Amino acid sequence: MTTFALLAAVLAGCADGSSDPSGDGAGGCVSPGVTADTIRIGLIYPDSGAVVGGFQATPGAVAARIEAANAAGGVNGRKVIVDWRDDQGTADVFSLAAHDLLDDSDGQGVLALLAQTIALTPASFDWLAKAGVPVVGVATSAEWSNYPNAFHFGNIFNQNQAVTTYGQFANAQGASKVFVLTDQQAQASASLAAHVVTSLQSQNVQVVGTLDITKGISSPARVADAIRDSGANGVIGTIQADPFYELYPLLGPLRLKLAMNATGYDADILASQGQALAGMTVVVSYSAFGTEAMNTYLRNVDTYAPELTNPQDQLALAGYVAADEMLLGLSLAGDCPTREKFIEGLRQVPDYTAGGLIPPNDIRHPADPARCVNFVQVSPSGDQWQVISDPARSDGYWCGDVITTGTTTG
């Protein structure tokens, strides 16, 4: 494996003219991973190890988006090729995998990295930033917002900011006293719960109680009793779907204005539990089932990744959107793509939506929390999901303002 100095040395610009001074057939472009008719990118995800289950859909979802683009002519006339590595969900293996992809034997490496993993640490972010390597993926820590070369599509780990969105939605549903459920063993759950509390309070919605829920241990009946005793007329959870599914039928006698969880949007759950879940609301970071954007996604999965058995899985969608964002960065890098042009072009996008698959995301401000989300509800008959649209917006998404240290900014 080459040293970091050699890694930095392979960073190159774009040659003028039509000749190929590097002799590598890149059509005049001297840039890692670029030839006259291909662009090579790297994919790193845990294909083994303790967290493999959550990321099994990643390669299929990425392939669905990349191959759909290749079938349509590629990016600026070049086919996109994906080389993948398994990081086993650990930081050390991720670093080795990244170096392997960036320092391959012909000295070219890949142009950019798709990192669908929990294994990126500040140390890895540091050296990738110094090397100027674009990294695209789902944000799994606050560090994703701290580096100019790192791109995501919504980071919930910002501790200094929240959005008014959840409070505005609770008000619209008539929930004035809300009980919040969280899983303190999961960083994402605890972080989102803190954002929800701030959001509710910003809109004068009272938080009358909070409770830590542990899957398989916490008693649903005792949780329901705590919510009843608090006097809440609304409950919001940032917990796993299964414990919320178990709890929800017990909340019926409380006649809540809102019973909502951050996870649980599953097309298949209605077949087995739809009647029991009628009226349950779920926060969704993607377009709803049945929309044109979602139908396009499902067609691409069916065509190019038929082995993907649950395309509605959140991490499958995240892998697809990350691949779409990667394609956008490659496209904006121009006919002669470089890492520098990729970063510069993608960082100027104010309203990235992955073709309508996600709410508008301002890539220019990566530290800002996601302002827009979807809210969907199980129909009274329990047989379908219904979008609760914001009547003030044509796209139906609910979009609030950013809250920073107790103030809001548009």
C-alpha positions in Angstrom: 0.0 0.0 0.0 1.4 3.4 -0.9 1.9 6.2 1.7 -0.3 9.1 2.3 2.1 11.3 0.5 1.7 9.2 -2.7 -2.1 9.4 -2.2 -2.0 13.2 -2.3 0.4 13.1 -5.2 -2.1 11.4 -7.5 -4.5 14.3 -7.2 -4.4 16.0 -10.6 -6.2 18.6 -12.7 -7.4 18.5 -16.2 -5.1 18.9 -19.2 -5.9 21.4 -22.0 -6.4 20.2 -25.6 -7.5 16.8 -26.9 -4.2 14.9 -26.4 -3.7 12.6 -23.5 -0.3 13.5 -21.9 -0.7 10.8 -19.3 -1.0 8.1 -22.0 -3.9 6.5 -20.1 -6.6 7.0 -22.7 -8.5 9.5 -20.6 -9.1 11.7 -23.6 -6.9 14.6 -22.3 -8.1 14.4 -18.7 -5.5 13.6 -16.1 -7.6 12.7 -13.1 -7.9 9.7 -10.9 -10.4 7.1 -12.1 -11.1 8.8 -15.4 -10.5 7.4 -18.8 -11.9 8.5 -22.2 -15.1 6.5 -21.7 -15.3 5.5 -18.0 -15.3 7.1 -14.5 -14.4 4.8 -11.6 -15.8 5.4 -8.1 -15.5 3.5 -4.9 -18.2 2.0 -2.7 -17.4 1.1 0.9 -20.0 -0.5 3.2 -20.1 -3.3 5.8 -20.6 -6.5 4.0 -19.6 -8.5 7.1 -19.3 -7.8 10.8 -21.8 -6.9 13.5 -23.8 -4.3 11.5 -24.0 -6.1 8.2 -27.7 -6.7 8.4 -28.6 -3.1 8.2 -26.6 -2.5 5.0 -27.4 -5.6 3.0 -29.5 -3.6 0.6 -26.6 -1.1 -0.2 -24.9 -2.7 -3.2 -28.2 -3.4 -5.0 -29.6 0.1 -4.3 -26.4 1.7 -5.5 -26.3 -0.5 -8.6 -30.0 0.4 -9.4 -29.2 4.1 -9.7 -25.8 3.7 -11.4 -26.9 1.2 -14.0 -30.0 3.3 -14.8 -27.7 6.2 -15.5 -25.3 4.1 -17.6 -28.3 2.8 -19.6 -29.2 6.4 -20.3 -25.7 7.2 -21.6 -23.7 7.5 -18.4 -22.3 10.8 -17.2 -21.1 13.2 -19.9 -20.6 10.3 -22.2 -18.7 8.1 -19.7 -19.8 4.9 -18.1 -19.7 4.8 -14.3 -17.9 1.8 -12.8 -18.2 1.0 -9.1 -15.4 -0.8 -7.2 -16.5 -1.9 -3.8 -14.8 -2.9 -0.5 -16.1 -4.3 2.8 -15.1 -2.3 5.9 -16.7 -4.7 8.3 -18.2 -1.7 10.1 -14.9 -0.8 11.8 -12.7 2.3 11.4 -9.4 0.6 10.8 -10.8 -1.6 8.0 -12.5 1.4 6.5 -9.2 3.3 6.3 -7.5 0.3 4.7 -10.4 -0.1 2.2 -10.3 3.6 1.3 -6.6 3.6 0.8 -6.9 0.4 -1.4 -9.5 2.1 -3.6 -7.6 5.4 -3.9 -4.1 3.9 -4.3 -4.7 1.1 -6.8 -1.8 -0.5 -8.7 -2.0 1.7 -11.8 -1.7 4.9 -9.8 -5.1 6.1 -10.8 -7.4 5.0 -8.0 -11.1 6.1 -8.0 -12.3 9.6 -8.4 -14.6 9.7 -5.4 -16.0 7.5 -2.6 -19.5 6.4 -1.7 -19.3 5.6 2.0 -22.5 3.9 3.3 -21.1 3.0 6.7 -20.9 3.8 10.4 -17.1 3.5 10.3 -16.0 6.9 9.2 -14.1 8.6 12.1 -12.7 12.1 12.4 -9.2 10.7 11.6 -10.5 9.3 8.3 -12.4 12.4 7.5 -9.2 14.4 8.2 -7.0 12.6 5.7 -9.7 12.3 3.0 -10.3 16.1 3.3 -6.5 16.8 3.1 -6.3 14.6 0.0 -9.3 16.4 -1.5 -11.3 13.2 -2.1 -15.1 13.7 -2.5 -17.0 11.4 -0.1 -20.8 11.0 -0.5 -23.1 9.0 1.9 -25.7 8.9 4.5 -24.7 11.0 7.5 -24.1 8.8 10.6 -22.3 11.3 12.7 -21.9 15.1 13.1 -18.5 14.9 11.3 -20.3 14.6 8.0 -21.1 18.3 8.2 -17.7 19.5 9.1 -15.6 18.8 6.0 -15.9 20.5 2.6 -15.4 17.3 0.7 -18.1 15.3 2.5 -21.7 15.3 1.1 -24.9 14.0 2.6 -28.6 14.7 2.3 -29.6 15.6 5.9 -27.7 15.3 9.1 -29.6 14.9 12.4 -26.6 15.1 14.6 -26.2 18.8 14.8 -26.5 19.6 18.5 -26.7 23.4 18.1 -29.6 23.6 15.7 -33.0 22.2 15.2 -36.0 23.0 13.0 -39.5 24.2 13.7 -41.1 21.6 11.5 -42.1 19.1 14.1 -43.7 21.7 16.3 -45.6 23.2 13.4 -47.0 19.8 12.5 -48.0 19.0 16.1 -49.8 22.3 16.3 -51.6 21.6 13.0 -52.8 18.3 14.4 -54.1 19.9 17.6 -51.4 18.3 19.9 -50.6 20.9 22.6 -49.1 18.5 25.2 -46.7 15.9 23.8 -44.9 13.0 25.4 -41.6 12.0 23.8 -40.2 8.5 23.5 -36.5 7.9 22.8 -33.9 5.1 22.8 -30.9 6.5 24.6 -28.9 3.5 23.5 -29.0 4.7 19.9 -27.2 8.0 19.1 -29.5 8.8 16.2 -32.6 8.4 18.4 -31.3 10.5 21.2 -30.2 13.2 18.9 -33.4 13.4 16.9 -35.4 13.4 20.2 -33.5 16.4 21.4 -34.3 18.1 18.1 -38.0 17.2 18.4 -38.2 18.7 21.9 -36.6 21.9 20.8 -38.9 22.1 17.8 -42.0 21.5 19.9 -41.0 24.1 22.5 -40.3 26.7 19.8 -43.9 26.4 18.7 -45.3 26.6 22.3 -46.1 22.9 22.4 -45.6 21.6 25.9 -43.4 18.6 26.5 -45.1 16.9 29.4 -42.8 13.8 29.7 -40.1 11.8 28.2 -39.3 8.1 28.5 -36.4 5.9 27.4 -37.6 2.8 25.5 -35.5 -0.4 25.1 -36.7 -2.9 22.5 -37.7 -6.2 24.1 -37.4 -4.9 27.6 -39.7 -1.9 28.1 -43.3 -2.8 28.9 -45.8 -1.3 26.3 -48.5 -1.3 29.0 -46.4 0.7 31.4 -45.4 3.1 28.7 -49.0 3.7 27.8 -49.8 4.3 31.5 -47.0 6.9 31.8 -48.4 8.7 28.7 -51.9 8.6 30.2 -50.7 9.9 33.6 -48.8 12.8 32.0 -52.0 14.3 30.5 -50.5 14.2 27.0 -52.7 14.6 24.0 -49.9 13.6 21.7 -46.9 11.3 21.6 -43.8 11.4 19.4 -41.3 8.6 19.3 -37.8 8.4 17.9 -37.6 4.7 18.6 -37.5 1.5 16.5 -40.6 0.6 14.6 -41.4 -2.7 16.4 -41.8 -1.3 19.9 -43.9 1.5 18.6 -46.1 -1.0 16.7 -46.6 -2.8 20.0 -47.4 0.3 21.9 -49.7 2.0 19.4 -52.9 -0.2 19.9 -52.7 0.6 23.7 -52.9 4.3 23.0 -56.4 4.1 21.4 -58.4 4.8 24.6 -56.3 8.0 25.2 -57.9 9.6 22.1 -54.6 11.3 21.2 -54.5 14.1 18.6 -51.2 12.7 17.3 -49.3 9.4 17.7 -46.2 9.5 15.6 -42.8 7.8 15.3 -39.7 8.5 13.4 -39.6 5.0 11.8 -42.1 2.4 10.7 -43.1 3.4 7.2 -43.4 0.0 5.7 -45.6 -1.0 2.8 -45.9 -4.6 4.0 -46.8 -3.9 7.6 -50.4 -3.0 6.7 -51.1 -6.5 5.4 -50.5 -8.0 8.9 -51.2 -5.1 11.3 -53.0 -2.4 9.3 -56.2 -2.4 11.3 -54.3 -2.2 14.6 -52.2 0.7 13.3 -55.0 2.8 11.8 -54.3 6.5 12.5 -50.6 6.0 13.3 -48.3 8.7 11.8 -44.7 8.2 10.7 -42.0 10.7 9.8 -40.6 10.0 6.3 -37.5 11.5 4.8 -38.4 10.4 1.3 -41.2 10.8 -1.2 -44.3 8.7 -0.4 -45.2 5.4 -2.0 -47.1 6.0 -5.3 -45.4 9.2 -6.3 -43.7 9.5 -9.7 -40.3 9.7 -8.0 -40.9 6.6 -5.9 -42.2 4.7 -8.9 -39.1 5.6 -10.9 -37.0 4.3 -8.0 -38.9 1.0 -7.8 -38.7 0.5 -11.6 -35.0 1.0 -11.5 -34.6 -1.5 -8.6 -36.8 -4.0 -10.4 -34.8 -3.6 -13.6 -31.2 -3.4 -12.3 -31.3 -4.9 -8.8 -34.1 -7.5 -8.7 -32.3 -9.3 -5.9 -33.3 -6.4 -3.6 -36.2 -7.9 -1.8 -37.2 -4.9 0.3 -36.6 -1.7 -1.7 -38.7 0.3 0.8 -36.0 -0.3 3.4 -34.7 3.1 4.6 -31.0 2.2 4.0 -31.9 0.9 0.5 -33.4 4.3 -0.3 -30.4 6.0 1.4 -28.0 4.0 -0.8 -29.9 4.9 -4.0 -30.0 8.6 -3.1 -26.3 8.6 -2.2 -25.6 7.1 -5.6 -27.8 9.8 -7.2 -25.9 12.5 -5.4 -22.7 11.0 -6.6 -23.9 11.1 -10.2 -24.9 14.7 -9.8 -21.4 15.6 -8.5 -19.8 13.8 -11.4 -22.1 15.6 -13.9 -21.3 19.0 -12.4 -17.6 18.2 -12.6 -17.9 18.6 -16.4 -16.5 16.9 -19.5 -13.1 16.6 -17.8 -14.0 15.7 -14.2 -11.6 16.3 -11.3 -12.0 15.9 -7.6 -11.8 19.6 -7.1 -14.5 20.3 -9.7 -16.7 17.7 -8.2 -16.5 19.3 -4.8 -16.9 22.8 -6.1 -19.9 22.1 -8.3 -21.9 19.9 -5.9 -21.3 22.3 -3.0 -23.2 25.1 -4.9 -26.5 23.1 -5.2 -29.2 24.9 -3.2 -32.1 22.4 -3.6 -31.1 18.9 -4.1 -34.1 16.5 -4.3 -32.7 13.3 -6.0 -35.3 13.8 -8.8 -38.1 14.4 -6.2 -37.3 11.3 -4.1 -36.3 13.4 -1.0 -37.4 16.8 0.3 -35.3 19.8 -0.9 -31.8 19.8 0.7 -29.5 22.8 0.6 -26.0 21.3 0.0 -24.5 24.7 0.4 -25.1 24.6 4.1 -24.3 21.0 5.3 -24.4 21.9 9.0 -28.0 23.0 8.8 -30.5 20.3 9.9 -33.0 19.0 7.3 -35.8 21.6 7.2 -38.4 19.5 5.3 -40.0 16.1 5.9 -43.0 14.0 4.9 -45.7 12.9 7.3 -47.7 9.8 6.4 -50.5 8.2 8.3 -52.2 4.8 8.2 -55.7 5.2 6.8 -58.8 4.7 9.0 -59.4 1.4 7.2 -55.8 0.3 7.8 -55.1 -0.7 4.3 -53.0 2.2 2.9 -50.6 5.0 3.8 -51.9 8.5 3.3 -49.8 11.6 3.0 -50.6 14.5 5.4 -49.6 17.3 3.1 -48.8 20.9 4.2 -51.6 22.8 2.5 -49.3 25.8 2.1 -46.8 24.0 -0.2 -47.4 22.5 -3.6 -45.0 19.6 -3.0 -46.8 18.6 0.2 -43.6 18.6 2.3 -43.6 20.3 5.7 -40.7 22.7 5.9 -39.8 24.7 9.0 -37.2 27.3 9.9 -33.8 26.6 11.4 -33.6 27.2 15.2 -30.2 28.3 16.5 -29.7 29.0 20.2 -33.3 29.9 20.7 -33.8 32.0 17.6 -35.2 31.1 14.2 -33.9 32.0 10.8 -35.7 31.5 7.5 
